[in-house]
Amino acid sequence: MNIMKIKTFKILSLAVCSALLISSCKKQLDIPSRNSLDAGVALTTKNGIEYAINSVYSILKRESHYGRDLFSVTDAMADIAFANGRSSRLLAENRNTALANVIIWAGSYAAINEINLTLAAYPAISDATAAEKARWEGELKFLRAFYYFDLVRNYAYIPTYVVSNQDKGGVVINLQGFNSAAAATGYFPSRSSISECYSQIWSDLYRSMELLSNANKGRNYASKHAALALGSRIALYEGNWARCDSFATAAITLSGGIGSLTNTSNYVTGWRAADHPEAIFQVWYATLAENLGVNTSLAATHTTLSAPGAFAGVRQGQGDLVPNAFLLTQLGISGFPTNLAQSPPPPALTYSNDIRNRLFEWGVNASGHYVECTKWMGKNGGPNWDNTVVLRWAELYLNRAEARFRLANEAGAWSDLNVIRSNRYVGFTVPPVPLTGQALLDEIWRQRMLEFAFEGHRFYDLKRNGLSIVKTNPAVNMPATDYRLLPRIPTSEVDGNPNLVQNFGY
């Protein structure tokens, strides 16, 4: 292998893919980047620092991240979705083949490198106020925690369920920025342990909470509220139940925060708004030029519809990934055929009192009608550039419900569970006899599945709880010990670095 190629990969694609340093990230995005700026300018002025931070946010928009894969690919790998073959996309993921998984390594380390360079540079900006510098550091530390959390929950085991004889550790933790391949000469990093990764994530997250205001600049940016919500998720995955309870409670009771929980009267309209009223943090697509197109955006992946109810109209998206019979039944929907495909005209579906099922309806005929998810329907005013809701209010109650169950506070878990059920089932009345034990935990998990269908939670919930992935169409029975639960680290990274250990089985 050419020595320069080795050095390029040896820095984990940090400098090579950085939008601050070269323009190739535009090609990876397949859209013009409005945030790219020459590094020599970007890190020496106030405007440059702002551009640099925006560039870090922009990487979240990629198809490989929250533009699609962290929602759609993971749900295809879980037990709630069916890849219908309208295109060649997501079939391997739906079958859980060995190389089917999210591939966020390069983009995430590109973002982390930008963060590290910007953190090193911003203190020298002489005309910035102390408040501006505090906000910069707070946003950057939140984002670094966010990127590292996504990396470690994908490329490593989740602490609540580790297959010890297959565990190869966490991911590479790097806090130094590189502005060229030459600057990384001699850098051969190894993987930190899973616990070391979480320690670094918490260090960044706690610092961001010290520096950011409760709402900061709103749901499109990092804030203390977003950090608390993210912290509740991280603690849930880590199995730190008391911390999860504490963070979720702090986020729920925070004064001057962002958004609020929706109910049966505004749940559906909330998903039709440009900014979801429950969103605490979202990935923001500011202009139509940033849309990911008719093949791989969230909307195009999940529905063929141009508008709700337009199943007899012109097909707009691919509708590659649709809910399977298991999920539809759990949502209280009936009237669909067992093979999911329905010849035109499709019959009327029957819906239960779960308001969430109103976001699932017949799509346009293309090799048959399918029931499709309409959470991502061009609500910004044009197709394929919906803002992606990453952290929202319902998760706070469901995180806390599970944490309280683990803490033997079943009364608190039951109360939080019923906050969700009261706001999702029309005419819901709290049962006089509470669920207890495993039945209570199973219902918490079931509500998570229903609440976050096609929002990328289900795969990780199965993974962190050591539950098998079982599907009938396609036929999959993958135990939690299967090596395919973890993706392969990019071969180019491992080949160029003798210290970087590949995941088990690859």
GUTOR-403691 format. One record per residue (C-alpha): x, y, z. Coordinates in nm, 2 decimals. Example, Ala and Ser with C-alpha at 12.3 -4.5 7.8 and 13.67 -1.06 7.14 Angstrom:
<recs>
     c1     c2     c3
   1.23  -0.45   0.78
   1.37  -0.11   0.71
</recs>
This chain:
<recs>
     c1     c2     c3
   0.00   0.00   0.00
   0.12   0.35  -0.08
   0.27   0.51   0.23
   0.06   0.83   0.18
  -0.25   0.62   0.16
  -0.16   0.46   0.48
  -0.11   0.79   0.65
  -0.44   0.92   0.51
  -0.64   0.64   0.67
  -0.42   0.63   0.98
  -0.57   0.96   1.09
  -0.91   0.79   1.08
  -1.02   1.01   0.79
  -1.02   1.30   1.03
  -0.83   1.56   0.82
  -0.89   1.41   0.49
  -1.27   1.43   0.51
  -1.29   1.75   0.70
  -1.52   2.00   0.54
  -1.29   2.27   0.68
  -0.99   2.13   0.50
  -1.09   2.00   0.17
  -1.40   2.00  -0.05
  -1.45   1.62  -0.09
  -1.72   1.62   0.18
  -1.94   1.81  -0.07
  -1.92   1.50  -0.29
  -2.00   1.27   0.01
  -2.31   1.48   0.08
  -2.40   1.49  -0.29
  -2.51   1.85  -0.22
  -2.33   2.18  -0.21
  -2.20   2.26   0.14
  -2.30   2.61   0.26
  -2.06   2.57   0.56
  -1.73   2.50   0.40
  -1.45   2.75   0.47
  -1.08   2.75   0.42
  -0.91   2.64   0.75
  -0.67   2.93   0.75
  -0.96   3.17   0.76
  -1.21   2.96   0.95
  -1.01   2.94   1.27
  -0.88   3.29   1.31
  -1.20   3.50   1.31
  -1.53   3.51   1.49
  -1.72   3.44   1.18
  -1.48   3.16   1.09
  -1.54   2.99   1.43
  -1.92   3.01   1.37
  -1.88   2.86   1.02
  -1.66   2.59   1.17
  -1.93   2.50   1.43
  -2.20   2.50   1.16
  -1.99   2.27   0.95
  -1.98   2.02   1.24
  -2.36   2.04   1.26
  -2.39   1.99   0.88
  -2.22   1.65   0.89
  -2.52   1.52   1.09
  -2.73   1.59   0.77
  -2.55   1.33   0.56
  -2.73   1.02   0.44
  -2.49   0.81   0.65
  -2.60   0.99   0.97
  -2.94   1.16   1.04
  -3.02   1.22   0.68
  -3.13   0.85   0.67
  -2.91   0.57   0.80
  -2.92   0.61   1.17
  -3.30   0.59   1.14
  -3.38   0.38   0.84
  -3.09   0.13   0.83
  -3.11   0.05   1.20
  -3.49   0.00   1.18
  -3.44  -0.22   0.88
  -3.20  -0.43   1.09
  -3.45  -0.45   1.38
  -3.78  -0.64   1.39
  -4.03  -0.37   1.28
  -3.96  -0.31   0.91
  -3.98  -0.47   0.57
  -3.77  -0.38   0.27
  -4.01  -0.43  -0.02
  -3.76  -0.45  -0.31
  -3.88  -0.14  -0.50
  -3.52  -0.06  -0.53
  -3.21  -0.25  -0.42
  -3.17  -0.05  -0.11
  -3.19  -0.18   0.25
  -3.24  -0.54   0.14
  -2.91  -0.66   0.29
  -2.98  -0.46   0.61
  -3.33  -0.61   0.64
  -3.18  -0.96   0.61
  -2.91  -0.87   0.86
  -2.62  -0.98   0.64
  -2.26  -0.96   0.77
  -2.17  -0.63   0.61
  -2.51  -0.46   0.66
  -2.49  -0.18   0.91
  -2.46   0.19   0.95
  -2.13   0.33   0.82
  -2.07   0.65   1.02
  -1.70   0.61   1.10
  -1.54   0.85   0.84
  -1.81   1.12   0.88
  -1.80   1.11   1.26
  -1.43   1.14   1.28
  -1.43   1.42   1.03
  -1.67   1.61   1.26
  -1.46   1.52   1.56
  -1.15   1.65   1.39
  -1.32   1.98   1.31
  -1.43   2.00   1.67
  -1.08   1.94   1.80
  -0.93   2.20   1.57
  -1.19   2.46   1.66
  -1.15   2.39   2.04
  -0.78   2.46   2.00
  -0.83   2.77   1.80
  -1.12   2.96   1.96
  -0.94   3.09   2.27
  -0.71   3.30   2.05
  -1.00   3.50   1.90
  -0.92   3.83   2.06
  -1.25   4.02   1.97
  -1.48   3.75   2.10
  -1.66   3.80   2.43
  -1.64   3.56   2.72
  -2.01   3.47   2.66
  -1.94   3.39   2.29
  -1.64   3.17   2.38
  -1.85   2.99   2.65
  -2.12   2.91   2.39
  -1.87   2.79   2.13
  -1.71   2.55   2.38
  -2.05   2.44   2.50
  -2.18   2.36   2.16
  -1.86   2.19   2.05
  -1.84   1.97   2.36
  -2.20   1.87   2.32
  -2.14   1.78   1.96
  -1.83   1.58   2.04
  -2.01   1.38   2.31
  -2.30   1.32   2.06
  -2.06   1.20   1.78
  -1.87   0.97   2.02
  -2.19   0.83   2.16
  -2.31   0.74   1.81
  -1.98   0.58   1.73
  -1.95   0.37   2.04
  -2.31   0.25   2.05
  -2.27   0.13   1.69
  -1.91   0.00   1.66
  -1.90  -0.15   2.02
  -2.12  -0.33   2.26
  -2.35  -0.13   2.48
  -2.25  -0.16   2.85
  -2.58  -0.32   2.95
  -2.51  -0.63   2.73
  -2.16  -0.72   2.63
  -2.05  -1.05   2.48
  -1.72  -1.07   2.67
  -1.55  -1.33   2.44
  -1.62  -1.11   2.14
  -1.56  -0.77   2.29
  -1.28  -0.58   2.12
  -1.33  -0.25   2.31
  -1.48   0.08   2.22
  -1.37   0.33   1.96
  -1.07   0.55   1.92
  -1.08   0.85   2.14
  -0.88   1.14   1.99
  -0.88   1.49   2.13
  -0.61   1.63   1.90
  -0.69   1.80   1.57
  -0.50   1.73   1.26
  -0.49   1.98   0.97
  -0.30   1.76   0.72
  -0.20   1.40   0.67
   0.16   1.50   0.74
   0.06   1.63   1.08
  -0.06   1.29   1.17
   0.26   1.11   1.09
   0.33   0.85   1.35
  -0.02   0.85   1.48
  -0.14   0.49   1.52
  -0.43   0.50   1.77
  -0.58   0.20   1.94
  -0.94   0.15   2.06
  -1.02   0.28   2.41
  -1.23   0.06   2.63
  -1.60   0.10   2.63
  -1.59   0.25   2.98
  -1.32   0.50   2.87
  -1.54   0.60   2.58
  -1.83   0.67   2.81
  -1.61   0.86   3.05
  -1.50   1.09   2.78
  -1.86   1.14   2.66
  -1.97   1.23   3.01
  -1.68   1.47   3.05
  -1.78   1.66   2.74
  -2.15   1.65   2.82
  -2.11   1.78   3.17
  -1.89   2.07   3.05
  -2.15   2.16   2.78
  -2.42   2.19   3.05
  -2.20   2.42   3.25
  -2.16   2.65   2.95
  -2.49   2.65   2.76
  -2.81   2.82   2.85
  -3.13   2.62   2.89
  -3.26   2.69   2.54
  -2.95   2.85   2.39
  -3.03   2.92   2.02
  -3.33   2.68   2.01
  -3.38   2.32   1.89
  -3.15   2.35   1.59
  -2.85   2.38   1.81
  -2.70   2.24   2.13
  -2.85   2.36   2.46
  -2.85   2.26   2.82
  -3.19   2.11   2.76
  -3.06   1.90   2.47
  -2.76   1.79   2.69
  -2.99   1.68   2.97
  -3.20   1.48   2.72
  -2.90   1.33   2.56
  -2.76   1.25   2.90
  -3.08   1.05   2.99
  -3.03   0.84   2.68
  -2.66   0.78   2.74
  -2.72   0.68   3.10
  -2.99   0.44   3.00
  -2.75   0.27   2.75
  -2.48   0.27   3.01
  -2.70   0.11   3.27
  -2.66   0.40   3.51
  -3.02   0.40   3.62
  -3.00   0.67   3.89
  -2.82   0.91   3.65
  -3.08   0.83   3.38
  -3.36   0.91   3.63
  -3.19   1.23   3.74
  -3.12   1.36   3.39
  -3.46   1.28   3.26
  -3.62   1.45   3.56
  -3.40   1.76   3.52
  -3.50   1.78   3.15
  -3.87   1.74   3.22
  -3.87   2.01   3.50
  -3.62   2.25   3.33
  -3.76   2.60   3.33
  -3.72   2.79   3.00
  -3.65   2.47   2.80
  -3.75   2.37   2.45
  -4.08   2.22   2.34
  -4.34   2.01   2.52
  -4.51   1.67   2.51
  -4.78   1.64   2.25
  -5.12   1.46   2.31
  -5.39   1.30   2.11
  -5.52   1.63   1.99
  -5.19   1.76   1.84
  -4.98   1.45   1.79
  -5.04   1.41   1.41
  -5.02   1.78   1.34
  -4.70   1.79   1.53
  -4.54   1.57   1.27
  -4.68   1.79   0.99
  -4.51   2.11   1.13
  -4.17   2.22   1.01
  -4.05   2.22   1.37
  -4.19   1.93   1.57
  -4.33   2.08   1.90
  -4.18   1.79   2.10
  -3.83   1.84   1.95
  -3.56   1.93   2.20
  -3.28   1.89   1.94
  -3.32   1.84   1.57
  -3.09   1.82   1.26
  -3.19   2.13   1.07
  -3.22   2.14   0.69
  -3.22   2.51   0.63
  -3.26   2.52   0.25
  -3.42   2.31  -0.02
  -3.07   2.27  -0.18
  -2.98   2.05   0.12
  -3.24   1.79   0.04
  -3.11   1.43  -0.01
  -3.32   1.36  -0.31
  -3.60   1.12  -0.42
  -3.41   0.80  -0.35
  -3.25   0.82   0.00
  -3.41   1.09   0.21
  -3.61   0.99   0.51
  -3.93   1.08   0.33
  -3.84   0.90   0.01
  -3.72   0.59   0.19
  -4.04   0.55   0.39
  -4.32   0.67   0.17
  -4.44   0.71  -0.19
  -4.70   0.97  -0.10
  -4.68   1.33  -0.20
  -4.94   1.42   0.07
  -5.14   1.23   0.33
  -5.43   1.04   0.16
  -5.29   1.07  -0.19
  -5.26   0.70  -0.25
  -5.42   0.74  -0.59
  -5.18   1.02  -0.69
  -4.84   1.04  -0.85
  -4.56   0.85  -0.68
  -4.31   1.08  -0.52
  -4.07   0.87  -0.31
  -3.94   0.51  -0.32
  -4.12   0.38  -0.02
  -3.84   0.12   0.02
  -3.89   0.05   0.39
  -4.23  -0.01   0.52
  -4.37  -0.13   0.85
  -4.40  -0.51   0.88
  -4.71  -0.70   0.99
  -4.58  -0.73   1.34
  -4.55  -0.35   1.39
  -4.88  -0.28   1.21
  -5.06  -0.52   1.44
  -4.89  -0.38   1.75
  -5.00  -0.03   1.64
  -5.36  -0.15   1.62
  -5.39  -0.14   1.24
  -5.58  -0.42   1.05
  -5.71  -0.47   0.70
  -5.37  -0.52   0.52
  -5.28  -0.85   0.35
  -5.04  -1.10   0.50
  -4.78  -1.03   0.23
  -4.82  -0.65   0.29
  -4.86  -0.57  -0.08
  -5.22  -0.48  -0.19
  -5.35  -0.46  -0.54
  -5.54  -0.14  -0.63
  -5.77  -0.02  -0.50
  -5.66  -0.07  -0.14
  -5.93  -0.15   0.11
  -6.00   0.08   0.41
  -5.77   0.01   0.70
  -5.91  -0.02   1.05
  -5.74   0.18   1.33
  -5.74   0.14   1.70
  -5.75   0.43   1.95
  -5.37   0.46   1.93
  -5.32   0.81   1.77
  -4.97   0.71   1.65
  -5.12   0.47   1.40
  -5.26   0.77   1.20
  -4.91   0.82   1.06
  -4.93   0.49   0.88
  -5.15   0.47   0.56
  -5.17   0.32   0.21
  -4.90   0.44  -0.02
  -4.91   0.49  -0.40
  -4.94   0.18  -0.62
  -4.59   0.07  -0.73
  -4.58  -0.31  -0.75
  -4.88  -0.30  -0.52
  -4.98  -0.06  -0.24
  -4.80  -0.09   0.10
  -4.89   0.07   0.43
  -4.62   0.33   0.48
  -4.49   0.56   0.75
  -4.56   0.93   0.69
  -4.36   1.09   0.97
  -4.13   1.25   0.71
  -4.35   1.42   0.45
  -4.17   1.73   0.33
  -4.31   1.95   0.60
  -4.05   2.22   0.54
  -4.25   2.31   0.22
  -4.08   2.08  -0.03
  -4.00   1.71  -0.04
  -3.70   1.53   0.10
  -3.56   1.79   0.34
  -3.75   1.74   0.66
  -3.58   1.84   0.98
  -3.48   1.52   1.16
  -3.60   1.51   1.52
  -3.33   1.34   1.73
  -3.42   1.42   2.09
  -3.79   1.47   2.19
  -4.00   1.48   2.50
  -4.16   1.13   2.48
  -3.81   0.98   2.53
  -3.76   1.15   2.86
  -4.06   0.97   3.01
  -3.98   0.64   2.86
  -3.61   0.66   2.96
  -3.71   0.75   3.31
  -3.98   0.48   3.32
  -3.72   0.21   3.24
  -3.46   0.35   3.48
  -3.72   0.37   3.76
  -3.82   0.01   3.70
  -3.45  -0.10   3.73
  -3.43   0.10   4.05
  -3.72  -0.10   4.19
  -3.94   0.21   4.18
  -4.23   0.04   4.00
  -4.48   0.30   4.10
  -4.27   0.57   3.94
  -4.22   0.36   3.63
  -4.60   0.29   3.61
  -4.67   0.66   3.64
  -4.43   0.76   3.36
  -4.56   0.48   3.14
  -4.91   0.61   3.18
  -4.80   0.97   3.09
  -4.72   0.83   2.75
  -5.02   0.61   2.72
  -5.26   0.89   2.83
  -5.12   1.12   2.56
  -5.13   0.85   2.28
  -5.45   0.66   2.33
  -5.78   0.84   2.27
  -6.00   0.79   2.58
  -5.73   0.62   2.78
  -5.80   0.54   3.14
  -5.53   0.43   3.38
  -5.60   0.06   3.47
  -5.69   0.02   3.84
  -5.44  -0.27   3.88
  -5.09  -0.16   3.78
  -4.86  -0.38   3.58
  -4.56  -0.52   3.78
  -4.25  -0.71   3.72
  -4.16  -0.83   3.38
  -4.50  -0.74   3.24
  -4.43  -0.38   3.33
  -4.09  -0.38   3.17
  -4.23  -0.54   2.86
  -4.49  -0.27   2.82
  -4.23   0.00   2.86
  -4.03  -0.16   2.58
  -4.34  -0.20   2.37
  -4.43   0.17   2.41
  -4.08   0.26   2.31
  -4.12   0.05   1.99
  -4.45   0.21   1.91
  -4.34   0.56   1.99
  -4.02   0.56   1.80
  -4.10   0.34   1.50
  -3.89   0.47   1.21
  -3.69   0.70   1.44
  -3.40   0.46   1.49
  -3.44   0.34   1.84
  -3.56  -0.02   1.81
  -3.23  -0.18   1.70
  -3.04  -0.03   1.99
  -3.31  -0.12   2.24
  -3.28  -0.49   2.13
  -2.90  -0.47   2.13
  -2.86  -0.31   2.48
  -3.11  -0.55   2.63
  -2.95  -0.86   2.48
  -3.27  -0.95   2.29
  -3.28  -1.16   1.97
  -3.38  -1.00   1.64
  -3.66  -1.22   1.51
  -3.84  -1.15   1.18
  -4.07  -1.37   0.96
  -4.04  -1.17   0.64
  -3.75  -1.19   0.57
  -3.69  -1.50   0.79
  -3.43  -1.39   1.05
  -3.35  -1.52   1.40
  -3.04  -1.34   1.51
  -2.94  -1.39   1.88
  -2.78  -1.11   2.07
  -2.45  -1.30   2.06
  -2.43  -1.29   1.68
  -2.12  -1.10   1.57
  -2.32  -0.92   1.30
  -2.47  -0.71   1.57
  -2.16  -0.49   1.54
  -2.04  -0.35   1.21
  -1.70  -0.39   1.05
  -1.46  -0.10   1.11
  -1.36   0.02   0.77
  -1.10  -0.22   0.64
  -0.88   0.07   0.52
  -0.85   0.20   0.87
  -0.75  -0.13   1.02
  -0.51  -0.22   0.73
  -0.32   0.11   0.78
  -0.29   0.09   1.16
  -0.15  -0.22   1.34
  -0.29  -0.09   1.67
  -0.65  -0.08   1.55
  -0.83  -0.41   1.62
  -1.11  -0.51   1.40
  -1.44  -0.62   1.54
  -1.50  -0.99   1.60
  -1.59  -1.21   1.30
  -1.47  -0.98   1.02
</recs>
